[in-house]
Amino acid sequence: MRIITGKSKGRQIKIPRDADFRPSSDKTRETLFNIIRSRIEKSTFLDCFAGSGAVGLEAASRGAAKVIAIEKNRLNCELITENYRSLGFENNFELIEDDYIHALSCLDRSGISPDILFFDPPYYAGIYERLLDFLAQARSINNGLIIIEHFKKIVIQYEPVFDLYKVSKSGDTHLTFLIKKISP
């Protein structure tokens, strides 16, 4: 797998050897970053269910000031750390090795408010509703643009708390972009 563009354009990164690992394709990452291009520079980017760290690394390569990666698999965390070091982004990167809900709860309590929140959970996990319920209750971590990568047959139920910003479709993969509604 390679970084598509930015400071590390064309550089290879390592990916897990796990048979269940499903990385975001080059085409999906390119679509994602074309849509959020104007928001990346100097942003804080959250990469949840980070896997190899490819999406966060792409954000760092394109100028994100900080990337926070959440991943619970220890071997993937070691690989993510190695990938950030090999590309020279270890100083603007934080890795949280934990379950996504606990990690997001800690971030929310700390007052950290990422500008862009990217979620790519396992397609079969059925966690989208739990994730959106959590984000609906969160105070600080979901003030930015929320992006969920999912299988085309999964319907993201975002109302009444979130506004739909955009849906991008590419084969079996969809990217749903949400913004939390402002309470009156």
Protein Blocks (a to p, Z undefined) as FASTA:
>chain_A
ZZfbdjkgoiacdddfbfklccddfklmmmmmmmmmmmmgopacddehklnommmmmmmm
nopabdcdddfblklmmmmmmmmmmnopmmmcccddddfklmmmmmmmnopacfbdcddd
dfklopmmmmmmmmmmpmklmmbccdddddfklccdfbfkbccfbdcdehjbccdddddd
ddZZ
